[in-house]
Amino acid sequence: MSDSRKSGDDFQRHPLMPSKALLVYSADSYVGYCDILFEHLARISCEINVIEVVHDLREPGLSKAQREKWGVSFPECLIRIVEEAELPKWIAESGADFLFLGLPGRKVFHICNTLHELPSSNALMTIATGFPGLQYYMRFTGLFWRSFVDQLLFTDPHLYRSARKWLSLLPLSTANCVLLGSPRLKQVPPRSDISIRKYIVVFEQNEVPASSHGRFELARKLAVLAEMHPDKKLLIVARNSSGETSNHQALDNLRLAHILQEREGLTVEVFNGNWMTIADDIEFAVSVSSTALLEASILQIPSFSIPIGEGSKSPFDASRFFQRLGFERQLGELARPHALKPVARAADFLAPLDMSALPQIISRRPKPRRTTKPYEFLLRRWCIASARALDRAFRFIDR
């Protein structure tokens, strides 16, 4: 691979430090992990390659605006675009001794199984992956899909503790669990004490609510909220703009700004940058089900979930989680912003970034990975099937 970088200070190298790393991500959810790992790998003078995975080379990659939005600092010239079907071959031929797979769990599971069968794959390569956000209705499946790597990175302290218990019960070798914290929360500065803040922020999700009826209801409630606060500006923080790639896509006619204008006659501003740069200007934030509610709460921004009447249709809908955590508010409860306080329990489910955890993550395997036996592949699939059954049972009980 030609697109690589070797840089850093004169660190004294540990024998197990990787000399060549490959960072892989798809769309927007995982690129923050790659940025954190890139910074540390560069400091230890490691050669680094970065791959952005697309399903089809005709698809757009992450735009410059998206990279800035997610706080990415590594140069665009280092990024190679690779088709998903070609990724295992690229990994095996890279010669890397550290690999980060920033991919959905199902794809991580498939690639790990494929790499174990490729003779050209480096048996000393450490494979790491992480969770991009909440795993409410996919807690077991999301975990077990990712559990057959070497290092599994967590942002959620509660899921981290649970995973260590659950994985210890499996009759297979599983990942070392590491609580790294959120790549988005590199710093948690104190909340400024300014008295006038101009925005009420809406963290838009592309798939929650899932139905047009649910999105119309949410837009109606947002229009009422805007009327309640004529001195504030309703600001939609979009996950992505039209034409930009994302792991969660949305039809343009179902974006909240479009619905508000067409059905409620309300024109709102859409913000497609890094919302943390305007954190001090946010009076409070709302959403239905978004990890950003946890992030904002940790930054001491009052943040709340607005209830929508329809039942959950998306596996990514964690509105019941936010309800149980105390985030849910009716519109009338949002009438007096100065009385609103952030939900303290957010810190139980999202941790700030812990840079001290990086050295234990970024290291080569002390001995070669042994060949996975046929019965182990069968056991892995049995674990996934059991996890799906557990998630279905939990979702049924949680109705």
VENURKA-V866847 format. One record per residue. SS is DSSP state (H for helix, E for strand, C for the rest). Layout:
ss: <SS:SS>
This chain:
ss: <C:C:C:E:E:E:E:E:C:C:C:C:C:C:C:C:C:C:C:E:E:E:E:E:E:E:C:C:C:C:H:H:H:H:H:H:H:H:H:H:H:H:H:E:E:E:E:E:E:E:E:E:E:E:C:C:C:C:C:C:C:C:C:H:H:H:H:H:H:C:C:C:C:C:C:H:H:H:E:E:E:E:E:H:H:H:H:H:H:H:H:H:H:H:C:C:C:E:E:E:E:E:C:C:H:H:H:H:H:H:H:H:H:H:H:H:H:C:C:C:C:C:C:C:C:E:E:E:E:E:C:C:C:C:C:C:C:C:H:H:H:H:H:H:H:H:C:C:C:C:E:E:E:E:C:C:H:H:H:H:H:H:H:H:H:H:H:C:C:C:C:C:C:C:C:E:E:E:E:C:C:E:C:C:C:C:C:C:C:C:C:C:C:C:C:C:C:C:E:E:E:E:E:C:C:C:C:C:C:C:C:H:H:H:H:H:H:H:H:H:H:H:H:H:H:H:H:H:C:C:C:C:E:E:E:E:E:C:C:C:C:C:C:C:C:C:C:C:C:C:C:H:H:H:C:H:H:H:H:H:H:H:H:H:C:C:C:C:E:E:E:C:C:C:H:H:H:H:H:H:H:E:E:E:E:E:E:C:C:C:H:H:H:H:H:H:H:H:C:C:C:C:E:E:E:E:C:C:C:C:C:C:C:C:C:C:C:C:H:H:H:H:H:H:H:C:C:E:E:C:H:H:H:H:C:C:H:H:H:C:C:C:C:H:H:H:H:H:C:C:C:E:C:C:H:H:H:H:H:H:H:C:C:C:C:C:C:C:C:C:C:C:C:H:H:H:H:H:H:H:H:H:H:H:H:H:H:H:H:H:H:H:H:H:H:H:H:C:C>
